[in-house]
Amino acid sequence: MSKTLIIGASGQIGNIITQTMAQTNEPARALVRDKSKLSHITGKQLEVIEMDLEGDFSAAFEGIDRVIFTAGSGAKTGPDKTLLIDLWAAKKAVDYAKDAQVKQFILVSSIGADDPDALESNIKPYLVAKHMADDYLIKSGVPYTIVRPGPLTNDKSQGKITIKRPDSRAEMAIPRADVAKAVMFILSKDNLNGKVFELFNGTYDFDNVLVPSA
């Protein structure tokens, strides 16, 4: 049975994904720096391990078929942590995944990562880090799907999305819960390997916009 490694499991999106997989009894290994942050989540098929993304975390990939990378340095840190987590840890994860011959690597990136110069933003170092991590994964040979959500909110899940970028920035927001649902929808769908999706709040079901046309 396939087993999924969740990197960044204690983050807001990672937490939702971890809870979902625990509730549905899907085999998962949640990687966190501090186990206590996931003490509220239990599941028969959930394994929680402590590792530091700034160190060697290759052992986390043993017996893993699929990877979800949703780790981030967080808004309260500086460009140094952005470089070490959003770029360098992602790069290492791709290398470890390649060695482990994983079947799928889902990377949660960000709108603007395609071209950090195209959007006016005060988080350009973050977008550059995401751009470089995305590019490294795309060129790695590891089967991948990249999702680039718009500005994240803590609003209640609507269960509806669009992958067409809205005209106004105000319409680009998307609840974290819907990003997590999109990742779970993509998981194990090998026909979505090699795809890059922008994600926004919308009016469409996941299978109407994420599944390739015949």
N, C-alpha and C positions, 0 to 999 in steps of 0.2 A: 504494500500500500504506500502511496506517495506521502512524503513528509515535507512540510513547509517550514522554512526558517524565516522568522519575522525579525528583522533588524530594525531597532527603534520601537520595540514593542511597548515601551512605557510612555511614548509620545502620544499626542491626542488621537491621531489617526491610527497609529499602531495599537493603541489600547483598544479601540473599537474593533479592529481586525482580530486581535487576540481574544477578546471576549466572544466574538462571533464564532471563531473556530473552536473555542472551548465549549460553547453551548451546543454546537453541532457535532461535537466529538470527532473533528477532523484532526489527524495527527499533525502536531505543530511543535516547534521548538522556538520559544521566545527568548531573544537575546537582550539582556538589560545590564546596566552597570550596577544596579542595586535591586535585588530580588524583592525587597519590601515594597517597591512601587507597584508590583503586580500581586500583592498578597490577597487582594480582593477577588482575584480571578482563579478559579480552579476548574479542572477538567481531567477526565480519565486519560485523554490522549494529549494533554498539554504538558510539555516539559519546559521549565524555566531555568535558564543558565545565566550566570554572571560573567561578563567579559567586558573589557574596555576597548572601545573602537579605536582608541589611539594606540593600542598595542597590537599584538598578534592574536587575532580571533579566528584563525583558520580551523581550529578544532571544532568550531560550531557547525561546520559544513559536513561533518561526518554523517553519512546516511541520509543526506538531504537531497531531495529531487527538485524542489522549487524554492525560490527565494523571493521575499518581499522586502525591499529596502525603503523604509520610510523614516530613516533617522535624519535628524537635523540638529544643528547647534543651538537653535532657539533664538528668539528675538533679543534676548537680554545679553547675549555674548557679542564679542567683537569679531572683526574680520579674521583674526587668528584662528578662532574655533571654527568659523565657517570654512576656512581652508582645510582644517584638519578633519572635520566630520563630513561636511557636505561634499567635499571633493576627494580628499585623500582616503578617508574610510570607505567611501563608495568605490574608489578605484581598487582598493585592497579587496573589497567584497567581490568585485567582478573577477579579479584574479583567482581568489579562492573558489568561486563558483565554476570558473573554467577548469581548474584542477579537479574539482569534484564532478565535472561533467553533468551539471544540473540541466534539467529539461526546460526551465523557464525562470527568468529573472525579471521581476516587476519592479521598476524604479519609480518612486513618487518624486517627481521633479516640480517644476513651477512654470506657469505662464511667463513668457519673457526669456526663458532659457534658450530658445531657438536663436535669439538675437538680442543680447543684453543692451546693445546700443539703440534698439528700436523704441524702447519704452522709457519715458521719463520716470525715474525711480530713485529713491534714496537707499535702495538695497542692492545696488549694482554689484558689489562684491559677492553677494549671495547668488545673484543671477549668473555671474561669470562662473562661479564654482559649480552651479547646477549645469551650465552649458558644457563645461569641460567633462563633468561626470557623465552626462548623457552621451557626449561624443565618444568617450572612452568605451562605454558599454556598447554602443552601436558598432564600433570597429573591432570589438573583442572576439567576435565569433560566438559569444554566448547567446542562446535564444532569449530574446528580450521583448518586453512591452514597456513603454514609457508613458506615464500619464502626467500631464502638466495642468494642474488645476488653476483656476483663477484665484483671486483673493479668498482666503478661507474664513468661514464664519462658524460660530457655534450654534447656529440656528437648527431647528429640528429638521431631520431628514425629510425631503419631499419625495424621494424615490424617482425623481425625474431629472434628466440631464439634457445637455446639448453639447456637441463637439464643435459647433460652428461659433467662432469668436463673435460675441456681440459687438455692436458699434460703439457703445458707451462703456466706460470702465465700471460704472455703477451697476451694470447688468452682468459683469463678469464674475461676481462672487458665487461661491458654492459652499454649502455646509460640509464640514469635515466628515460628517456621517455619510454623506453621499459619495465622497471620494473613497471612503472605506468600502462602501457597497460596490462601487465600480471596480475596485481592486479585487474584491471577492468574486465578482462576476467574471473578471478576466482570468482569475486563477484556474489553472488546469485546462484552459481553452488554448490549445496549441496553435489553432488557426489564427490567433491574434499575435503570434510571435512576429517580430519585425515591424510592429506598428507603434506609432507615436500619436497619442491622443491629447488634445486640449480638452479640459472638462469645465463646464459651467452649469449653473442652475438652468433648467430648461423645462420642456414639456414632453420629452420623449422617454420611453422605457429604455433600459440599458440595451436590450437585445435589438432594438430598432436602430440604434446608432453605432454600437460597437461591433456588431457582427458583420463581417465582410459580405458584400452582395455576391450572389452566385454568378 
